[in-house]
Amino acid sequence: MNKKFVYLAAALMISGLSMAQKKELKDAEKAVKKGNVAEANAALKAVEGVLGQATNDQKIQFYYLKSNLAFQQIEKNQDFDANVDRMVEAYKEIEAIDKNNKFAKQANEELGTVASKVINKAIEDNNSSNYKGATKKFKQAFDINPKDTLYLYYAASTAITSKDYPTATAYYKQLIDLGYKGNESYYTAVEKATGEVQNFGQDSKMRDVLVKQGTHTDPKLVKEESKRPEIVKNLALIYYQEGQYDQAEKAIVEARKANPDDTNLMLTQMDLYLKSNNMGKYEEIAKEALAKNPNDDLLLYNLGVTSYQAGRMEDARKYYEQAIRINPKNENAYLNMAFIKLQPDEELTNKMNSLGMSAADNKKYEQYQKEKKAIYRDAMNDLEKVLAINPTNEEAIQTLKNIYRALEMNDKLKALEAK
């Protein structure tokens, strides 16, 4: 076969493909302009079938048409989240080819218009407690402009609020990988008409102009502290709550480097060591916590709780006593102290139920009965102190009623039931 003929045939084939792509693109462009979603999607699908042989300009036009169709639907407030995602995906394809193309610039302008809508809807969702919706939209705001890492931070925060821990973990990890610190500075002023603080970002000139014009007052430069310690701390607490103790320990150690005096982190770390039965480490952190906060009754109470949960009753009692000594109005310390004192009651009841009818058994029964009553009186004192602090504490009320019945304190029982 003549080589020239082969080349000519190949050229004709390529020309034919190019003509087909141009026709498909023109049809898609018309359908998108009409705004008929079903027709436009069908036309775009036809273009997608020949996209492999398309030029870069044709590919960019195709992705722009996809983005523009989604943009039109957003303007009509239809299927908002899905169409924002379509615009973001389409623009990423465009950007990977040539972000200076005329269609790329149009797509970017439309995406910028959508960005403000996304942020406003994210704030609306957050204010109406639709935290899952807010998480989705804050993440979209970040995807639209990955330089706005603050929105990824907001997405992680709202995910925490909605207890979507896997999503929060993924976003926190991404923030750490991006080196996000969040210690930003921005200019503010109070708008006189509304009394609200307006954030001008980095635009100090606009803020100053408005202050001079008299529409704004109280200009300030706000410097926020780094959010990195909070991010690491939240990661540690998520791992801990999800039972991923190895990951939690690494994150807590890291978090405590940034927050060495954070009592909650210390307690979490101690509880972690209790769960893994690492009592040496537990004691070490407990001593450190007490050395830093020797007069913190809440810390002592929490130490009592962790000791109680670990079955270390004497340690728990000691911590509750110290908490009460520092703060005689520590309601929960009194309540838990009463429950510790009532612990032997079940064992005594079981012993009494196992006795026979002999004289020796009757004697033992009387002895156990005396011990039970002594326990009840001891716990009763703490429970009455609870009610002196908080007369509506339901746990204390119900337990006291049972004790008054057991001790045949009918007057006290009637008085409590009358309240």
C-alpha positions as MATLAB code, in Angstrom:
seq = 'MNKKFVYLAAALMISGLSMAQKKELKDAEKAVKKGNVAEANAALKAVEGVLGQATNDQKIQFYYLKSNLAFQQIEKNQDFDANVDRMVEAYKEIEAIDKNNKFAKQANEELGTVASKVINKAIEDNNSSNYKGATKKFKQAFDINPKDTLYLYYAASTAITSKDYPTATAYYKQLIDLGYKGNESYYTAVEKATGEVQNFGQDSKMRDVLVKQGTHTDPKLVKEESKRPEIVKNLALIYYQEGQYDQAEKAIVEARKANPDDTNLMLTQMDLYLKSNNMGKYEEIAKEALAKNPNDDLLLYNLGVTSYQAGRMEDARKYYEQAIRINPKNENAYLNMAFIKLQPDEELTNKMNSLGMSAADNKKYEQYQKEKKAIYRDAMNDLEKVLAINPTNEEAIQTLKNIYRALEMNDKLKALEAK';
ca = [
       0.000    0.000    0.000;
       1.217    3.474   -0.796;
       2.586    5.148    2.368;
       1.051    8.466    1.369;
      -2.330    6.772    1.206;
      -1.838    5.323    4.711;
      -0.900    8.748    6.097;
      -3.857   10.335    4.327;
      -6.239    7.698    5.739;
      -4.866    8.293    9.265;
      -5.235   12.044    8.836;
      -8.793   11.632    7.648;
      -9.540    9.395   10.666;
      -8.133   11.946   13.128;
     -10.000   14.733   11.335;
     -13.196   12.690   11.548;
     -12.743   12.170   15.299;
     -12.032   15.848   15.814;
     -15.163   16.793   13.876;
     -17.198   14.362   15.993;
     -15.841   15.835   19.214;
     -16.589   19.369   18.044;
     -20.146   18.391   17.151;
     -20.682   16.588   20.476;
     -19.271   19.570   22.376;
     -21.475   21.994   20.434;
     -24.541   19.882   21.203;
     -23.562   19.713   24.876;
     -22.991   23.476   24.992;
     -26.470   24.129   23.568;
     -28.076   21.679   26.011;
     -26.286   23.217   28.999;
     -27.310   26.731   27.944;
     -30.937   25.596   27.772;
     -30.601   24.378   31.354;
     -32.446   21.085   30.768;
     -30.571   18.816   33.164;
     -31.565   15.472   31.631;
     -30.809   16.642   28.070;
     -27.539   18.294   29.119;
     -26.359   15.214   31.043;
     -27.087   12.996   28.031;
     -25.133   15.355   25.756;
     -22.202   15.520   28.193;
     -22.158   11.718   28.404;
     -21.842   11.583   24.619;
     -18.826   13.921   24.800;
     -17.298   11.811   27.579;
     -17.364    8.807   25.210;
     -14.904   10.518   22.805;
     -12.954   12.505   25.422;
      -9.878   10.266   25.196;
      -8.978   11.629   21.762;
      -9.912   15.253   22.581;
      -7.478   18.176   22.722;
      -6.710   19.839   26.047;
      -8.897   22.822   25.100;
     -11.791   20.491   24.309;
     -11.337   18.631   27.603;
     -11.335   21.911   29.538;
     -14.496   23.033   27.714;
     -16.162   19.700   28.581;
     -15.323   20.029   32.286;
     -16.421   23.662   32.246;
     -19.800   22.643   30.817;
     -20.167   20.062   33.590;
     -19.293   22.717   36.157;
     -21.589   25.299   34.598;
     -24.548   22.912   34.559;
     -23.996   22.290   38.283;
     -23.632   26.052   38.831;
     -27.005   26.698   37.186;
     -28.647   24.160   39.496;
     -27.020   25.767   42.561;
     -28.383   29.142   41.467;
     -31.845   27.514   41.497;
     -31.019   25.988   44.909;
     -31.448   22.457   43.577;
     -29.464   19.494   44.971;
     -27.023   21.971   46.536;
     -24.389   19.678   48.092;
     -24.144   17.292   45.127;
     -23.800   20.140   42.625;
     -21.105   21.862   44.698;
     -19.197   18.574   44.690;
     -19.602   18.356   40.884;
     -18.217   21.865   40.457;
     -15.236   21.140   42.721;
     -14.435   17.871   40.901;
     -14.772   19.503   37.477;
     -12.523   22.422   38.425;
      -9.843   20.060   39.737;
      -9.806   18.380   36.302;
      -9.551   21.792   34.617;
      -6.791   22.964   36.956;
      -4.749   19.835   36.247;
      -4.763   20.682   32.526;
      -4.480   24.498   32.328;
      -5.952   26.933   34.839;
      -5.233   29.925   32.524;
      -7.600   28.748   29.792;
     -10.622   31.063   29.199;
     -13.048   28.341   30.315;
     -10.878   27.699   33.382;
     -11.190   31.360   34.364;
     -14.973   31.272   33.928;
     -15.206   28.091   36.009;
     -13.074   29.689   38.719;
     -15.279   32.818   38.826;
     -18.436   30.730   39.159;
     -16.811   28.605   41.861;
     -15.911   31.793   43.738;
     -19.565   32.876   43.617;
     -20.617   29.494   44.987;
     -17.999   29.614   47.756;
     -19.796   32.420   49.602;
     -23.100   30.510   49.356;
     -21.429   27.382   50.759;
     -19.975   29.277   53.732;
     -23.281   31.000   54.505;
     -25.148   27.678   54.378;
     -22.486   26.070   56.592;
     -23.008   28.795   59.196;
     -26.812   28.409   58.920;
     -26.536   24.632   59.423;
     -24.254   25.116   62.407;
     -26.576   27.694   64.005;
     -29.562   25.373   63.555;
     -27.627   22.434   65.097;
     -27.416   20.582   61.758;
     -23.808   19.714   62.456;
     -23.519   17.014   59.789;
     -24.675   19.503   57.163;
     -22.234   22.090   58.520;
     -19.365   19.587   58.407;
     -20.118   18.776   54.765;
     -20.286   22.419   53.713;
     -17.228   23.602   55.663;
     -15.277   20.794   53.972;
     -16.624   21.939   50.592;
     -15.488   25.498   51.369;
     -12.009   24.109   52.015;
     -12.116   22.006   48.820;
     -13.065   25.096   46.795;
     -10.056   26.966   48.171;
      -7.536   24.662   49.894;
      -5.708   27.738   51.204;
      -8.672   28.350   53.532;
      -7.540   25.730   56.057;
      -9.703   27.389   58.717;
     -12.754   25.807   57.046;
     -11.216   22.340   57.346;
     -10.709   23.084   61.044;
     -14.392   24.089   61.324;
     -15.384   20.887   59.508;
     -13.444   18.819   62.052;
     -14.981   20.753   64.958;
     -18.572   20.269   63.756;
     -17.835   16.575   63.082;
     -16.816   16.271   66.749;
     -20.075   17.935   67.812;
     -22.115   15.444   65.766;
     -19.999   12.575   67.188;
     -18.748   11.691   63.692;
     -15.358   10.698   65.066;
     -13.921    8.984   61.932;
     -14.515   12.167   59.894;
     -13.105   14.401   62.643;
     -10.021   12.158   62.910;
      -9.421   12.283   59.145;
      -9.715   16.078   59.040;
      -7.514   16.609   62.114;
      -4.836   14.376   60.577;
      -5.074   16.365   57.352;
      -4.665   19.627   59.276;
      -1.574   18.272   61.026;
      -0.112   17.112   57.669;
      -0.781   20.598   56.253;
       1.055   22.163   59.200;
      -2.065   24.076   60.232;
      -1.668   26.097   63.425;
      -4.584   28.518   63.228;
      -2.747   31.316   65.057;
      -4.102   33.899   62.660;
      -4.320   37.683   62.936;
      -7.172   39.734   61.547;
      -8.627   43.237   61.763;
     -12.028   43.961   63.293;
     -14.298   46.884   64.050;
     -17.799   47.267   65.495;
     -20.485   48.275   63.005;
     -22.453   51.091   64.694;
     -25.762   50.291   62.968;
     -25.916   46.690   64.237;
     -23.493   46.697   67.168;
     -21.862   43.570   65.711;
     -18.127   42.940   65.370;
     -17.144   42.800   61.690;
     -14.112   40.784   60.584;
     -12.061   42.461   57.823;
      -9.488   39.677   57.534;
      -6.172   41.173   56.454;
      -7.780   44.298   54.958;
      -6.810   46.942   57.513;
      -7.223   49.764   54.938;
     -10.932   49.085   54.359;
     -11.471   48.831   58.120;
      -9.668   52.139   58.720;
     -11.653   53.904   55.957;
     -14.957   52.839   57.536;
     -13.786   53.927   60.993;
     -12.858   57.364   59.572;
     -16.248   57.593   57.849;
     -17.880   56.999   61.227;
     -19.840   53.847   60.335;
     -17.545   51.674   62.485;
     -15.823   52.013   65.826;
     -13.470   50.172   68.223;
     -10.861   48.984   65.685;
      -8.735   46.051   66.833;
      -6.071   43.651   65.630;
      -7.059   40.221   66.913;
      -4.306   37.634   67.340;
      -5.566   34.101   67.900;
      -3.578   31.474   69.740;
      -2.384   28.364   67.941;
      -5.078   25.699   67.534;
      -2.482   22.940   67.156;
      -2.596   21.884   70.859;
      -6.393   21.644   70.709;
      -6.235   19.522   67.527;
      -3.748   17.068   69.019;
      -5.730   16.927   72.261;
      -9.000   16.216   70.440;
      -7.323   13.482   68.404;
      -6.089   11.889   71.623;
      -9.557   12.018   73.188;
     -11.183   10.520   70.060;
      -8.724    7.614   70.005;
      -9.322    7.101   73.706;
     -13.110    7.150   73.361;
     -12.955    4.742   70.404;
     -10.838    2.295   72.425;
      -7.715    2.736   70.257;
      -5.486    2.905   73.306;
      -2.086    2.614   71.576;
      -2.934    5.509   69.268;
      -4.480    7.392   72.186;
      -1.342    7.077   74.306;
       0.876    8.429   71.495;
      -1.507   11.327   70.887;
      -1.902   12.102   74.615;
       1.867   12.161   75.131;
       2.105   14.552   72.171;
      -0.823   16.655   73.409;
       0.663   16.959   76.889;
       3.891   18.351   75.465;
       1.824   21.315   74.292;
      -0.549   21.271   77.319;
       1.533   20.070   80.300;
      -0.894   21.522   82.872;
      -4.148   20.329   81.265;
      -5.916   18.434   84.076;
      -8.374   16.711   81.722;
      -5.521   15.325   79.651;
      -3.827   14.026   82.804;
      -7.037   12.314   83.914;
      -7.515   10.799   80.456;
      -3.944    9.544   80.508;
      -4.437    8.068   83.977;
      -7.662    6.355   82.964;
      -5.873    4.954   79.917;
      -3.192    3.443   82.158;
      -5.905    2.033   84.444;
      -7.566    0.308   81.487;
      -4.239   -1.178   80.364;
      -3.415   -2.121   83.995;
      -0.226   -0.045   83.926;
      -0.445    0.977   87.587;
       3.101    2.297   87.722;
       2.351    4.898   85.066;
      -1.019    5.606   86.673;
       0.598    6.454   90.016;
       3.240    8.552   88.281;
       0.680   10.770   86.521;
      -1.539   10.927   89.634;
       1.388   12.255   91.690;
       2.229   14.751   88.949;
      -1.388   15.932   88.791;
      -1.589   16.391   92.563;
       1.764   18.165   92.699;
       0.489   20.687   90.138;
      -2.978   21.055   91.703;
      -2.800   20.067   95.396;
      -5.938   22.058   96.328;
      -8.109   21.178   93.349;
     -11.117   19.365   94.811;
     -12.435   18.493   91.335;
      -9.150   16.768   90.481;
      -9.247   14.859   93.772;
     -12.848   13.859   93.088;
     -11.885   12.594   89.606;
      -8.957   10.678   91.073;
     -11.489    9.118   93.436;
     -13.688    8.103   90.484;
     -10.837    6.469   88.548;
      -9.674    4.647   91.694;
     -13.240    3.455   92.376;
     -13.581    2.173   88.806;
     -10.305    0.285   89.225;
     -11.611   -1.341   92.428;
      -9.169    0.580   94.628;
     -11.738    1.496   97.275;
      -9.338    2.761   99.950;
      -7.631    5.059   97.469;
     -11.027    6.307   96.288;
     -12.136    6.995   99.869;
      -8.904    8.884  100.557;
      -9.353   11.108   97.480;
     -13.020   11.837   98.282;
     -12.083   12.763  101.872;
      -9.415   15.162  100.593;
     -11.859   16.692   98.106;
     -14.421   17.261  100.867;
     -11.793   18.725  103.190;
     -10.862   21.296  100.520;
     -14.453   21.942   99.441;
     -17.104   20.982  102.039;
     -19.781   21.612   99.390;
     -18.512   19.032   96.908;
     -21.854   17.284   96.386;
     -20.549   14.438   94.201;
     -17.706   13.588   96.570;
     -20.202   13.107   99.444;
     -22.472   11.017   97.214;
     -19.689    8.717   96.028;
     -18.318    8.450   99.555;
     -21.758    7.163  100.660;
     -21.760    4.564   97.881;
     -18.305    3.353   98.939;
     -19.530    2.985  102.510;
     -22.521    0.967  101.304;
     -20.321   -1.443   99.330;
     -20.162   -4.150  102.082;
     -23.974   -4.235  102.345;
     -24.469   -6.801   99.573;
     -21.906   -9.195  101.026;
     -23.482   -8.931  104.496;
     -26.949   -9.598  103.036;
     -25.651  -12.714  101.257;
     -24.094  -13.963  104.505;
     -27.343  -13.416  106.401;
     -29.357  -15.255  103.743;
     -27.033  -18.261  103.914;
     -27.494  -18.771  107.666;
     -29.561  -21.549  109.205;
     -31.829  -21.509  112.263;
     -29.374  -22.629  114.968;
     -28.577  -20.511  118.020;
     -25.077  -19.854  116.660;
     -26.515  -18.767  113.322;
     -29.044  -16.501  115.041;
     -26.196  -14.861  116.927;
     -24.273  -14.297  113.687;
     -27.448  -12.888  112.084;
     -27.797  -10.315  114.847;
     -24.141   -9.352  114.477;
     -24.466   -8.894  110.705;
     -27.633   -6.879  111.278;
     -25.744   -4.511  113.603;
     -22.969   -4.128  111.010;
     -25.504   -3.341  108.304;
     -27.175   -0.671  110.433;
     -23.804    0.877  111.274;
     -23.012    1.024  107.546;
     -26.385    2.644  106.815;
     -25.900    5.300  109.520;
     -22.418    6.108  108.244;
     -23.610    6.464  104.631;
     -26.727    8.336  105.799;
     -24.584   11.185  107.155;
     -22.959   11.713  103.740;
     -26.268   11.484  101.871;
     -27.889   14.045  104.163;
     -24.978   16.389  103.448;
     -25.633   15.888   99.724;
     -29.244   17.003  100.198;
     -28.145   19.953  102.320;
     -26.123   21.091   99.293;
     -28.647   20.026   96.645;
     -32.140   19.083   97.879;
     -33.102   17.732   94.429;
     -30.336   15.121   94.056;
     -32.465   12.123   93.045;
     -29.825    9.459   93.722;
     -29.344   10.713   97.272;
     -33.102   10.959   97.866;
     -33.875    7.390   96.738;
     -30.927    5.881   98.633;
     -31.849    7.792  101.807;
     -35.453    6.571  101.600;
     -34.208    2.971  101.527;
     -31.893    3.618  104.493;
     -34.648    5.314  106.552;
     -36.915    2.305  105.922;
     -34.174   -0.140  106.926;
     -33.422    1.836  110.092;
     -37.145    2.347  110.778;
     -36.710    6.128  110.835;
     -40.329    6.766  109.892;
     -40.376   10.452  110.801;
     -37.405   11.177  108.574;
     -38.913    9.048  105.796;
     -42.205   10.951  105.922;
     -40.404   14.298  105.930;
     -38.344   13.292  102.875;
     -41.367   11.946  101.016;
     -43.279   15.138  101.748;
     -40.687   17.303   99.959;
];
